[in-house]
Amino acid sequence: MQSKNNTKQRSPSIQGLRSFKDTLPKNIKKIINKKGHIYSETLNNWKYIVGVELFKVCYPKTFKSSNRFGVSTLVIMVKRGHEIDMEYSKKDILDKMNTFFGYSVVEKLKFISFDDEQKTTNLSETEIKNVAISKYQDKIKNVKNEKIKKSLTELTKVFKKK
């Protein structure tokens, strides 16, 4: 790249291709350096920070940096049933993160639990036959819309209980 002094502009301009970092405004550079860098480094080194055992059951979801109203918080998703393990190792995770970055990056950890297995319930034809009277079973089978069919079977279950 070649530097050129343009007499019409106050600052000297750079000719040729610029790196992406140089094209961004200064305010955006500060935001990316603060928030993006911390979260991306945390993702890259998560196995080292929490250890192999906890790495299998949790992952960082978001990072909120400190402002006037709150402290810097790391939100971690935890498999249901492993919340107690995470709670006991909370202090270790905070210490490792702060020593990894060299200064106090995270002041608070927030855990959100999630189910590992996605359970979907499908009504089989045997369940439909057992729920409704035989003369209504044929009418329910002839309904083309699955949502309506499901709601009709649920309705017959309610009447069956009464």
SULLIN-V687744 format. One line per field, one symbol per residue. phi: phi as a letter, one per 40 degrees, with the letter a starting at -180 (. if undefined). burial: # if it has 16 or more other C-alpha atoms within 10 Angstrom, else .. A space follows every 10 residues. Layout:
phi=???
burial=???
//
This chain:
phi=.bcbccccbc bcbbcgcbcc cccccccccc cccccccccc ccccbccccc gcccccbaac cabbccacca ccbbcbcbcd hbcccccccd cccccccccc cgaccbbabb bbcaccccbb bbcccccccc cbcccccccc cccccccccc cccccccccc cc
burial=.......... .......... .......... .......##. .#...##.## ...#..#### ..#.#..... ..#######. ..#..#...# ..##..#..# ....###.#. #......... .......##. ##....#..# ........#. .##....... ..
//
